[in-house]
Amino acid sequence: MTFSIPAGAQSIELIQNGTSRYVIYHEATAPRSVTRAATELQDYLHRSSGAKLPIVTRPAPKMISLADNAASRAAGFSASNIPWEGFRIVTKDSNVYLIGRDTADRQRTPNGGRASGTYNATCEFLERFVGVRWLIPGEHGDYVPKHTDLRIPETDVSDAPAMQNRRVPYTQERRPDVQQWWHRQRLGWSLYLNHSHNWRHTIPPSHFEQHPEWFPMRAGVRVPPTGRYKLCTTNAELVRAYADATIAFFDRSPSATCYSLSPSDSSGYCECEHCSALYEIDPHGKRSVTPAILTFYNDVAKLVAQKYPDKILAGYVYAEYLFPPKKTIKLEPNVFLVWAPSFDYGFTLARPELQQQWEQVLAQWTEVTHNLAYYDLPVNISTEAGALNPPGLEILKFLYPRLQAAEIKGVYVYGISAWGRAAPLNYLLAKLAWNPQADVEALFDEYCVKAYGAGGQEINRMFRGLDREVARHYREFPNASYTLTPDMMRDIYAKNLPQIERLYRSAEAKIQDTDAKARLAMIGDNLTVLHWNLRQHDLLDEPKRSSFFLSDAEFFAFLSSHQGSLALHPGTSSNAPSYVKTKQSVDVPPKSQQTEAVRPFRLRGDQHLILRPTTDAQMEVKFSRMATRGKLVTYSVYRPDGTAVTSGLMSDEVPLVLEADGAEYYHLVISAGTASFMIKTSGAAWAVDSTLSDQGLHLLGTATPLYFYVTEQTPAFHLSLEATPPGETAVATLYAPDGQTVTEFDCTKISVDRQKIKVATGQTGWWKLEIQKPAIGQIDDVWVKLAAPHSGYFSLDPAQAAAVR
């Protein structure tokens, strides 16, 4: 909370006619956060007024004194009663004191975080008295008004964050300029929480061979761990192993204060007798595993506390364990819960019934524990397609005051990585993390004026109009979640693009300020991407009439020139993945005797292909049946030694064409996220890698027979089929080179059917796996994996099959 004494007669003339008699003082031994505060205070005062105040390490008669030091204590001020990360700004006897609660260099707070209270005070001083705003990261991000004179009124202001852990992730925060923006917005934490999905890291798949009973039971069978696998949380040995791994972590890292207990994401919980006995039915008639998860959290926490009673063990309450247990479970004092209400992802809180549910469930969790933080993406449309993300003003006004009233200790609320899509939203999330009671409407209006200058009114109207349209869509489309859908593209973006374009171009014509022009151009970059994507979906009547129209070639060049842009969704890394540097033996054996025409199929997600030229002319890869799910699907091509050949954007209109340059083979690496597609080649044999993930080659909806070559030196191999029964299922038949059936795979009851296949004499050659429609459920997401000693590559087109060894 902030307290301020009104200005009196004793104001301080800090700057007069562009000059100042003041210095910036801090002790010579001050921590780096304080020296950084001094440098930034000097810089922004100079940029604003032209006066450059010296930075000194001895007190002076006229000074801005930073941090808790001898001079501030002599004046009667101390940081001893200030909360971690908090501060006080006070004037006395012609001096200004910026006093914060700070941690020394390499020191942590008792809860494992850091505190830069004096730096926070400096940012508040610059915002409150100089009018500085940090609108976006980087070169064009600052708003710094000009002052010939600067007078500081008599002041006594104290403030501290409402929450001890404040993060706005997925804003490209690994970039130094974004990290700096985070600091200036006072994001940070004096309470460190690690709540990531952690079961796989703590109990790796290698334990299955010795301890299958630690892993989930489905249909009476312990399921081999792949992907986001689960654990048997009622197994006492498993609990002990998890606790031992946690203790070992703290042994290795004595300064660490938190370890995550959170399950892996997605479904697949154990169905053994003991686990099932703990499950409940949630308010919507679905299974709730909350009692089992909280019991597991407690069981591990008790064991860890025997050696480390003061360490924090954090864990989600989320998805199938989102709703509190019907019977109260008293949590161990070292357990810290992170509530992630996955039912409100996207803009679903535009629906009144979900607001009511949100309030009810939050109130129930606050009765369970006071150790509660918050994880959410409540105003996010996940996409790389350039669709502008409005700020969700009504949702933000609903959420943040209620979080503060519930005494939530931390917020981890997703921002948007493409700042040109959602800079106002990122700004609001940062401000509300510090002060949940801030006036959202006023903050947004001020942002538009200061960020876009003379065009601020148009951009304000544009984002507010999108806000209303998105809220309407979520009320009218009950299945809308947090990812961009074709319905959204049609109903929100294609329908409103003409009005968005008019407002954007009107703002562009008015803006004269260089920085405001650059901020506006970041929006324009995303509208260019959005227009191209709407055109790919045939949602624009006359696309060439738009000022955002680019031909495919122009658009690909545009994306290439904007790699690494803060404005757009960050592209894939330019570094070659390590597996393209591994030497492979690739040849084209005689065709299989049991081939058939390629059926329509879809590969889903990231892929790694080997292409072996079959002519001296061009090779061509055509992409079709693309379902991008808002993703800009990119590819990169590498030679056998890992050197790059080319890269680009996948499109069903523009194939990838490669000139054979003498290389034995090429790597084609596709970054697809959740997108799906079909591939057809000419001039090259090809195979696709099933070892890119431990689940295997990911197919979606339909599948064609898969072929793989078994050599004479292969005595046996492991082959697995995976699905997610009971809804998504799969069965498959494996054929030897002579066409004889070897075995059947069945994922109608268990998620993973993994078998060891022995190779008999005379079975060298092409084997075939045919995935078939099951009697129950349906084929949707299916994974197939070939494990060592086989190389793990499948061919999907028998006429263009390559064998990788």
Buried (B, 14 or more C-beta within 10 A) or exposed (E): EEEEEEEEEEBBBBBBEBEBBBBBBBBEEBBEBBBBBBEBBBEBBBBBBBBEBEBBEEBBEBBBBBBBBEBBEEBEBEBEEBBBBBBBBBBBEBBBBBBBBBBBEEEBBEBBBBBBBBBBBBBBBBEBBBBBBBBBBBEBBBBBEEBEEBEBBBBBBBBBBBBBBBBBEBBBBEBEBBBBBBBBBBBBBBBBBBBEBBBBEBBEBEBBEEBBEBBBBBEEBBBBBBBBBBBBBBBEEBBEBBBBBBBEBBEEEEEBBBBBBBBBBBBBBBBBEBBBEBBBEBEEEEBBBBBBBBBBBBBBBBBBBEEBEEBBBBBBBBBBBBBBBEEEBEBBEBBBBBBBBBBBBBBBBBBEEBBEBBEEBBEEBBEBBEBBBBBBBBBBBBBBBBBBBBBBBBBBBBBBBBBBEBEBBBBBBBBBBBBBBBBBBBBBBBBBBBBBEBEBEEBBBBBBBBBBBBBBBBBBBBBBBBBEBBBBBBBEBEEBBBBBBBEBBEBBBBEBBEBBBEBBBBBBEBBEBEBBBBBBBBBBBBBBBBBBBBBBBEBBEEBEEBEBBBEBEEBBEBBEEBEEBBBBBBBBEEEBBEBBEEEBEBEBBEEBEBBEEBEEBBBBBBBBBBBBBBEEEEBBBBBEBBBBBBBBBBBBBBBBEBEBBEBBBBBBEBBBEBEBEEBEBBBBBBBBBBBBBBBBBBBBBBBBBBBBBBBBBBBBBBBBBBBBBBBEEBEEBBBBBBBBBEEBBBBBBBBBBEEEEBBEBBBBBBBBBBBEBEBEEEBBBBBBBBBBEBEEBEBBBBBBBBBEEBBBBBBBBBEBBBBBE
